[in-house]
Each structure stands twice: as C-alpha cells, then as structure tokens.
C-alpha cells in the first residue's frame, strides 16, 4: 500500500468509498493468481485532487473486455466456461459511484499483464491535505484517506 506522506480529508460518502475500495481490491485479488501482486495507492493530483489506484499482476483484460466489464451484468467469460463468480455489477456500480462524486474512472489493462483501476477525485472533494493522525472527520460525509 502506498499512501501520501500527508493524509487528506476527502468529501465523500463513506459507504460509497468503502464500496469502491472493497470492490476494486476484491476484483484485483480474485483475478490475480497465487504469487501475483496487488497494490493500493493514494496520491495527490494536480489541482489538489486525489487519485486512488488499485493495480494487480493478474489475468488482465483486452479493450473489448473492459467495455463488457463496465456494462451492467456484463461478464467477460461465458456462463459455461466461467472460472470466476460474480454478477457483473461490481465495476458498473464503482464507475457510477465515482461519477456521482465528480471523480474520473479509468481502467488500464492488458491480457496477461494485469490491470490498474484509477479513481480520480477532483480538488473540490479534497477538503484538506496534511492532517495529523488524530484528525477527526467533521461529518459522515468527510473522512481521512
């Protein structure tokens, strides 16, 4: 896990951000074979934004597969040969939750080379950089990342 030296206070719905993280990390683990790697990073962006990225060394996806994966109920594998369980709703929901927060959502992937998913929150969603470890969020909508 790679985190910025100075934590940030992000204006976001706590449950939505938890869902984004849980789904993306879960997918990275699910689609990465034993011996592979999954990493999570948070970094500042130009304009005061915050980028969350989850990268893996898993099976990866082709550009065509990415289009399917972000479509509700889209399954890259067909029902007969499917090795991985799922409803095909995870990435579409994550994309929607990111967009509801004004965040960008991008998937970079290549078959056999892994996947990186980036969620970029705009500077208007980052209330403060440089919090101390004892910082307490002012409400349920804002919390330290």
N, C-alpha and C positions, 0 to 999 in steps of 0.2 A: 504494500500500500504506500502510495506517495502522496503526502499532504503538504500544503504550503507551510512555510515557517510561521506565518501569521494566520490563524484561523479567521473565517469570515462569518458574519451573521447574514444569513440568506432569508429573504422574504419569500416563503413558500409554504404550501400546505404540508404539514408534517406527514400525514398519511400518504399523500401523493408522492412525496420524495422517497419515503420508505418503500413504496410500491415500485418506483422506478429502480431504486438500488437493488431491491430483492430480486426483481425480475431479471435485470441485466446481469447481476452476479450469478444468479441461478442458471441462466442460459449459458453463461461462459463456462461454468463448472460442468453442466450437463453435456455440452458439446466439445469438451476438451478431454482427450483420452488420458489414462494414467501416465504420469511422467511429464505431462504438459504443464503450462503455467497460466495463471490468471492474475491480472494486476488491476488495481483500482487506483486512480489518481485524481486529485483535485488541484487545479491551478488557476491563477488569476489570468484574465484575458485583457487585451487592450480595451480601454474604455471602462475599466473597473469591473468587468464581468467575471464570471466564474465558470470554468469548464470542468465537468465531471467526465472521466473516461474510464471505460472498462475494456481491457484488452485480454485476449486469450491466444493460445497457440493451438487452438482446436481445429475442427474439420473445415471451417470457413464456408463461405457461400460465394456463388457466382453473382454477377449483377442481376441476372434473371431471378435467381433465388431470393435475393434481397427484396425485389419488388413483390414477390409472393409472400415473404415473411412479414412484411409490414401491412398486408391486406388482412382484414378481419377473417378469421377462420382459415387463413392460408397455411398450408402445410407443404414444406419443400419435398418431403417424401410422400409417396402414395401410401394408402391405407394398408396394402398388402405387405409392403417391404419396410414399413416404418420401424426404426430401431429406437426412436426417442418419443416418449409420451408428451402430450400437450394438446391444447385446444386450438392453437393458432391465434390466440387473443393477446398473448403477452406483449409482443412488440407493438402491435397497433395501439394497445392501451398506453404503453410507455410513451409512444410518439404523441398521442393525444394529450396526455398529462403534461408532457414537456411543452407542447404548443400552448396549452392553457396558461402556462406560466410565462409565455413570451420567449421560451427557450428554443434554441435550434436543436435539431436531432439529426445525426448523421451516422451512417454505418459504412465503414471501410472494411472490406473483406476480400479474400481470395481463397479459392478451393485449396485445401491442404495447407494453408498458411496462416489460418486464424482470422479473428475478427476483432475490430475495435469499434465500440459504440461511444459516441460523444454527445453529451447534452450540455449545451452552452447557454447559461443564464445571463441575461443582459445586466449591465451595470445598475440599472434601475431596481433590480431584485437583490443586489448586494448592499445591505444597509451599512456595513462597517467591516473593514479589514483590521486585523491586529488585536483581536480580543485576547484576554487572558484566560487561563484555564478555569477561572472561577466565574466567568461571564454567564449570566442567566438571560435567556431569551425573554423579551418583553411580552410575548404572547404566544399562543399556539401556532400562529402563522409565521413566526420568525424563529430560527434556531441556528446554533453554531454548526458549521460544517468543518 
